[in-house]
Amino acid sequence: MSVTYEDLTYTQLLADPTVSPSIGFIDLAYYKETYFGEDPDNDNLLTKLIIRSTDDIGAYTNWQIDDITEYSTIVKNLIYRATAAQTEYYVLNGENYNDDDSDNVKIGKYSYGGSGSKSTGAVQICPRALMFLEQSGLTNRAVGVCYE
């Protein structure tokens, strides 16, 4: 009987960073050796951020990515890069950048005020990850048309 992602607790996932290849779109080796992302020198933290980034990418693509092996090589590579970019964004900017704890902000005529409340739940993807996802075609929200 093999152990799957669903069988492990979050604490168990973080206890063994080598588990990440089976639970994220990328693994530690891809992030460090292929993408050359900023390394927090803490594999447990990096595993956590890869898991979080994989969830973000999944949510942003409306959970279209069920079995990544079914995609073409170029689309898989775009998904990998988007996940690595989102992970690096967390590494550089902290894990809580989706929280809206901002004060009043004004840019030109546009302004908004923060109330200290948390974000509305919308998935926020960093610009670099979004660039890769848009090229993959997985961000299309168009409604399909069926012909009889």
LOSE-581761 format. One record per residue (C-alpha): residue number from 1; x, y, z. Coordinates in steps of 0.001 Angstrom, whole numbers, plus 500000, padded with zeros to 6 digits. Example, Ala and Ser with C-alpha at 12.3 -4.5 7.8 and 13.67 -1.06 7.14 Angstrom:
(r 1,(512300,495500,507800))
(r 2,(513670,498940,507140))
This chain:
(r 1,(500000,500000,500000))
(r 2,(501551,503295,498914))
(r 3,(501119,506532,500808))
(r 4,(499441,509352,498908))
(r 5,(499150,513073,499496))
(r 6,(495686,512648,500981))
(r 7,(497043,510190,503577))
(r 8,(499576,512649,504985))
(r 9,(499008,515493,507401))
(r 10,(500475,518907,506706))
(r 11,(503002,518350,509490))
(r 12,(504093,515067,507899))
(r 13,(504471,516764,504521))
(r 14,(506696,519428,506027))
(r 15,(508705,516880,507992))
(r 16,(509925,515240,504786))
(r 17,(510708,517738,502003))
(r 18,(511421,514877,499597))
(r 19,(507682,514132,499530))
(r 20,(507011,517351,497601))
(r 21,(507474,515871,494106))
(r 22,(504303,513855,494595))
(r 23,(502206,516706,495964))
(r 24,(503190,519736,493943))
(r 25,(503568,520574,490296))
(r 26,(507297,520969,490987))
(r 27,(509759,519574,493484))
(r 28,(512673,521036,495408))
(r 29,(515169,519978,492749))
(r 30,(513225,521690,489946))
(r 31,(512929,524916,491941))
(r 32,(516604,524981,492912))
(r 33,(518381,523391,489942))
(r 34,(516195,524159,486921))
(r 35,(514365,527385,487809))
(r 36,(517242,528662,490005))
(r 37,(514773,530312,492383))
(r 38,(515770,532284,495440))
(r 39,(516462,529696,498110))
(r 40,(515311,530367,501694))
(r 41,(517882,527782,502915))
(r 42,(515061,525925,504642))
(r 43,(513678,522928,502745))
(r 44,(510667,522632,505044))
(r 45,(509648,526223,504336))
(r 46,(510308,525765,500630))
(r 47,(508169,522612,500549))
(r 48,(505376,524494,502281))
(r 49,(505596,527318,499730))
(r 50,(505617,524869,496807))
(r 51,(502455,523251,498189))
(r 52,(500828,526655,498630))
(r 53,(501875,527764,495145))
(r 54,(500540,524559,493594))
(r 55,(497210,525223,495291))
(r 56,(497244,528819,494031))
(r 57,(497936,527735,490450))
(r 58,(495262,525050,490685))
(r 59,(492683,527499,492004))
(r 60,(493576,530165,489464))
(r 61,(493144,527706,486596))
(r 62,(489772,526666,488008))
(r 63,(491181,523249,488969))
(r 64,(491604,522214,485326))
(r 65,(494957,520556,485998))
(r 66,(494002,517095,487175))
(r 67,(496747,514938,485701))
(r 68,(499682,517069,484600))
(r 69,(501124,514195,482546))
(r 70,(498237,514587,480072))
(r 71,(499507,517990,478885))
(r 72,(502010,518677,476123))
(r 73,(505620,519291,477100))
(r 74,(505344,523029,476510))
(r 75,(502203,523367,478672))
(r 76,(503777,521259,481437))
(r 77,(506857,523496,481350))
(r 78,(504672,526611,481578))
(r 79,(502851,525143,484597))
(r 80,(506177,524263,486227))
(r 81,(507524,527774,485629))
(r 82,(504330,529401,486899))
(r 83,(504502,527326,490079))
(r 84,(508183,528122,490587))
(r 85,(507541,531840,489983))
(r 86,(504700,531853,492512))
(r 87,(506909,529996,495005))
(r 88,(509729,532487,494515))
(r 89,(507264,535330,495003))
(r 90,(506364,533845,498396))
(r 91,(510049,533396,499254))
(r 92,(510853,537034,498426))
(r 93,(507671,538717,499708))
(r 94,(506563,536530,502583))
(r 95,(503766,534031,502833))
(r 96,(501000,536461,503682))
(r 97,(501018,538739,500660))
(r 98,(497391,537756,499899))
(r 99,(496282,539411,503132))
(r 100,(494866,542912,502713))
(r 101,(496330,544785,505640))
(r 102,(497050,547892,503633))
(r 103,(496341,551461,504635))
(r 104,(494992,554080,502289))
(r 105,(496676,553996,498885))
(r 106,(496455,556635,496170))
(r 107,(497872,556417,492643))
(r 108,(496869,559333,490438))
(r 109,(493090,559657,490642))
(r 110,(492669,556069,491839))
(r 111,(492601,555393,495565))
(r 112,(491386,552810,498018))
(r 113,(491471,552350,501748))
(r 114,(492324,549243,503676))
(r 115,(490254,548310,506665))
(r 116,(492658,545756,508028))
(r 117,(490379,542936,506902))
(r 118,(491556,539882,505085))
(r 119,(491246,539539,501314))
(r 120,(488009,538486,499675))
(r 121,(489294,535034,498843))
(r 122,(490211,535773,495239))
(r 123,(493398,533991,494248))
(r 124,(496214,536436,493619))
(r 125,(498917,535248,491274))
(r 126,(502185,537116,490891))
(r 127,(502775,538791,487505))
(r 128,(505503,536371,486388))
(r 129,(503407,533280,487174))
(r 130,(500440,534880,485444))
(r 131,(502558,535453,482337))
(r 132,(503341,531726,482136))
(r 133,(499752,530664,482856))
(r 134,(498297,532946,480198))
(r 135,(500614,531370,477617))
(r 136,(499447,527893,478654))
(r 137,(495812,528611,477758))
(r 138,(494661,527424,481194))
(r 139,(493332,530820,482288))
(r 140,(490618,530974,479650))
(r 141,(487260,531576,481329))
(r 142,(485246,531521,478107))
(r 143,(482114,529422,477899))
(r 144,(482232,526607,475394))
(r 145,(479565,526340,472713))
(r 146,(478007,523010,471839))
(r 147,(476565,522366,468412))
(r 148,(474013,519663,467696))
